[in-house]
Amino acid sequence: MGWLWAIIVGLVLGLIAKAVVPGKQHSPLWLTTVFGILGALVGNAAARAAGVAETRGIDWTRHAFQLVAALIIVFLGDMTYTALRGDKRRLRERA
């Protein structure tokens, strides 16, 4: 059940991050979900390091850490994906 929640949270975080990052992102939905899962993991680690991993009620601070991490990862990941995809297209055009 933990993996299902990780996928759901990753999907939601990835889609929110993709909507907030300016410009068009070219990464597919499955990669956006992976970026969101990574953002959740990095955000949890950052929240734990800041001492706000567990609070009473809804952990808004931890969720903010997760969203910021997802924004950064979606931005950098999409740039990497686009660069790698562009290189493959140029290689195909040369052949």
BAMIDO-750282 format. One line per field, with one value per atom (N, C-alpha, C): x negated, y, z negated. Coordinates in nm, 3 decimals, padded with zeros to 5 digits. Example, Ala and Ser with C-alpha at 12.3 -4.5 7.8 and 13.67 -1.06 7.14 Angstrom:
<atoms>
px	(-01.319/-01.230/-01.320/-01.285/-01.367/-01.290)
py	(-00.569/-00.450/-00.330/-00.225/-00.106/00.003)
pz	(-00.780/-00.780/-00.780/-00.708/-00.714/-00.787)
</atoms>
This chain:
<atoms>
px	(-00.082/00.000/-00.086/-00.206/-00.296/-00.337/-00.360/-00.398/-00.285/-00.162/-00.048/-00.039/-00.056/-00.054/-00.170/-00.286/-00.403/-00.374/-00.310/-00.278/-00.173/-00.072/00.033/-00.024/-00.101/-00.161/-00.259/-00.338/-00.431/-00.361/-00.250/-00.173/-00.119/-00.061/-00.003/-00.112/-00.222/-00.331/-00.392/-00.412/-00.469/-00.380/-00.250/-00.158/-00.150/-00.149/-00.148/-00.277/-00.390/-00.518/-00.523/-00.472/-00.473/-00.386/-00.278/-00.190/-00.252/-00.335/-00.393/-00.519/-00.599/-00.723/-00.687/-00.747/-00.713/-00.762/-00.692/-00.729/-00.666/-00.690/-00.635/-00.733/-00.686/-00.769/-00.739/-00.841/-00.827/-00.833/-00.854/-00.866/-00.730/-00.728/-00.601/-00.545/-00.421/-00.352/-00.423/-00.472/-00.538/-00.665/-00.736/-00.858/-00.824/-00.717/-00.670/-00.635/-00.574/-00.540/-00.667/-00.766/-00.894/-00.959/-00.956/-01.010/-00.935/-00.803/-00.724/-00.758/-00.778/-00.817/-00.953/-01.046/-01.177/-01.165/-01.079/-01.055/-01.000/-00.909/-00.854/-00.962/-01.048/-01.155/-01.256/-01.298/-01.394/-01.331/-01.205/-01.135/-01.120/-01.092/-01.084/-01.218/-01.326/-01.460/-01.494/-01.460/-01.487/-01.405/-01.279/-01.194/-01.247/-01.293/-01.351/-01.477/-01.560/-01.682/-01.650/-01.541/-01.499/-01.423/-01.390/-01.320/-01.170/-01.113/-00.968/-00.901/-00.960/-00.905/-00.772/-00.756/-00.633/-00.575/-00.455/-00.385/-00.245/-00.178/-00.040/00.050/00.144/00.236/00.175/00.210/00.158/00.019/-00.073/-00.212/-00.232/-00.180/-00.188/-00.332/-00.415/-00.554/-00.626/-00.602/-00.664/-00.615/-00.487/-00.434/-00.495/-00.521/-00.586/-00.728/-00.800/-00.934/-00.925/-00.826/-00.810/-00.780/-00.694/-00.657/-00.776/-00.852/-00.970/-01.071/-01.092/-01.184/-01.133/-01.003/-00.945/-00.958/-00.940/-00.957/-01.099/-01.196/-01.336/-01.365/-01.319/-01.348/-01.276/-01.152/-01.080/-01.151/-01.192/-01.261/-01.391/-01.476/-01.605/-01.588/-01.495/-01.472/-01.419/-01.330/-01.276/-01.384/-01.471/-01.581/-01.672/-01.701/-01.786/-01.718/-01.590/-01.514/-01.512/-01.487/-01.481/-01.618/-01.724/-01.859/-01.893/-01.862/-01.891/-01.806/-01.681/-01.592/-01.634/-01.679/-01.726/-01.850/-01.941/-02.062/-02.028/-01.931/-01.892/-01.832/-01.754/-01.694/-01.800/-01.900/-02.007/-02.088/-02.110/-02.183/-02.104/-01.972/-01.889/-01.889/-01.890/-01.888/-02.019/-02.129/-02.258/-02.268/-02.200/-02.212/-02.137)
py	(-00.120/00.000/00.126/00.117/00.232/00.277/00.181/00.215/00.285/00.243/00.308/00.455/00.482/00.620/00.700/00.637/00.706/00.746/00.658/00.689/00.800/00.794/00.897/01.032/01.036/01.163/01.214/01.124/01.164/01.222/01.160/01.211/01.350/01.368/01.499/01.605/01.575/01.672/01.704/01.601/01.623/01.710/01.685/01.765/01.909/01.929/02.066/02.137/02.069/02.130/02.161/02.071/02.092/02.212/02.233/02.346/02.479/02.475/02.598/02.639/02.543/02.574/02.644/02.761/02.833/02.762/02.783/02.722/02.585/02.527/02.395/02.288/02.188/02.073/01.960/01.887/01.783/01.643/01.631/01.498/01.429/01.298/01.224/01.211/01.169/01.161/01.066/00.953/00.858/00.919/01.000/01.063/01.177/01.248/01.351/01.289/01.171/01.100/01.060/01.012/00.976/01.100/01.212/01.337/01.378/01.361/01.394/01.305/01.175/01.083/01.124/01.156/01.202/01.332/01.422/01.546/01.521/01.424/01.390/01.335/01.249/01.191/01.297/01.381/01.487/01.587/01.622/01.715/01.660/01.530/01.469/01.474/01.447/01.451/01.594/01.692/01.832/01.874/01.832/01.864/01.799/01.675/01.605/01.678/01.723/01.795/01.930/01.992/02.120/02.102/01.978/01.950/01.968/01.967/01.987/01.869/01.753/01.637/01.592/01.601/01.554/01.667/01.710/01.811/01.760/01.827/01.787/01.835/01.753/01.790/01.765/01.848/01.833/01.894/01.825/01.869/01.964/02.087/02.182/02.219/02.230/02.266/02.157/02.032/01.920/01.916/01.941/01.943/02.057/02.170/02.281/02.242/02.174/02.124/02.028/01.940/01.843/01.913/02.013/02.084/02.161/02.228/02.302/02.204/02.092/01.992/01.939/01.914/01.866/01.971/02.098/02.204/02.203/02.193/02.193/02.069/01.954/01.829/01.823/01.870/01.873/01.967/02.083/02.179/02.121/02.071/02.016/01.887/01.803/01.677/01.697/01.794/01.819/01.877/01.964/02.016/01.902/01.810/01.696/01.607/01.579/01.495/01.558/01.688/01.756/01.755/01.776/01.775/01.636/01.532/01.397/01.358/01.398/01.367/01.441/01.564/01.643/01.583/01.532/01.468/01.344/01.267/01.146/01.182/01.288/01.329/01.375/01.449/01.494/01.376/01.276/01.158/01.081/01.073/01.005/01.080/01.215/01.294/01.279/01.257/01.242/01.107/01.006/00.869/00.855)
pz	(00.000/00.000/00.000/-00.056/-00.060/00.079/00.171/00.307/00.382/00.354/00.419/00.378/00.248/00.200/00.257/00.269/00.326/00.470/00.546/00.686/00.693/00.608/00.609/00.571/00.461/00.417/00.523/00.582/00.685/00.807/00.846/00.959/00.930/00.813/00.776/00.767/00.696/00.685/00.821/00.903/01.036/01.123/01.119/01.201/01.152/01.020/00.967/01.007/00.990/01.026/01.175/01.257/01.402/01.439/01.365/01.393/01.348/01.245/01.190/01.265/01.308/01.379/01.511/01.536/01.659/01.785/01.892/02.019/02.034/02.150/02.179/02.138/02.066/02.030/02.127/02.164/02.264/02.207/02.077/02.017/02.014/02.037/02.035/01.893/01.884/01.755/01.658/01.707/01.616/01.558/01.636/01.586/01.491/01.516/01.424/01.289/01.291/01.168/01.093/01.165/01.102/01.041/01.113/01.060/00.933/00.931/00.813/00.695/00.720/00.613/00.556/00.645/00.599/00.519/00.563/00.490/00.351/00.339/00.209/00.117/00.171/00.090/00.045/00.139/00.106/00.010/00.032/-00.057/-00.198/-00.210/-00.342/-00.413/-00.339/-00.399/-00.443/-00.361/-00.397/-00.518/-00.524/-00.638/-00.765/-00.753/-00.868/-00.916/-00.823/-00.857/-00.923/-00.882/-00.940/-01.070/-01.106/-01.231/-01.225/-01.106/-01.093/-01.021/-01.031/-00.960/-01.017/-01.147/-01.211/-01.296/-01.261/-01.340/-01.370/-01.462/-01.492/-01.379/-01.341/-01.233/-01.097/-01.001/-00.865/-00.860/-00.799/-00.792/-00.674/-00.686/-00.576/-00.544/-00.647/-00.624/-00.546/-00.584/-00.512/-00.368/-00.347/-00.210/-00.128/-00.192/-00.122/-00.080/-00.169/-00.134/-00.015/-00.017/00.091/00.223/00.220/00.343/00.400/00.314/00.361/00.423/00.357/00.412/00.546/00.556/00.681/00.792/00.759/00.858/00.915/00.828/00.872/00.955/00.909/00.980/01.115/01.122/01.250/01.347/01.299/01.386/01.440/01.351/01.394/01.473/01.429/01.499/01.639/01.657/01.790/01.882/01.826/01.907/01.954/01.863/01.897/02.000/01.978/02.071/02.210/02.218/02.346/02.414/02.337/02.396/02.450/02.373/02.419/02.539/02.536/02.647/02.773/02.759/02.872/02.934/02.849/02.901/02.981/02.935/03.009/03.145/03.148/03.276/03.374/03.324/03.413/03.466/03.382/03.426/03.533/03.516/03.617/03.749/03.744/03.866/03.944/03.874/03.941/04.014/03.959/04.017/04.146)
</atoms>
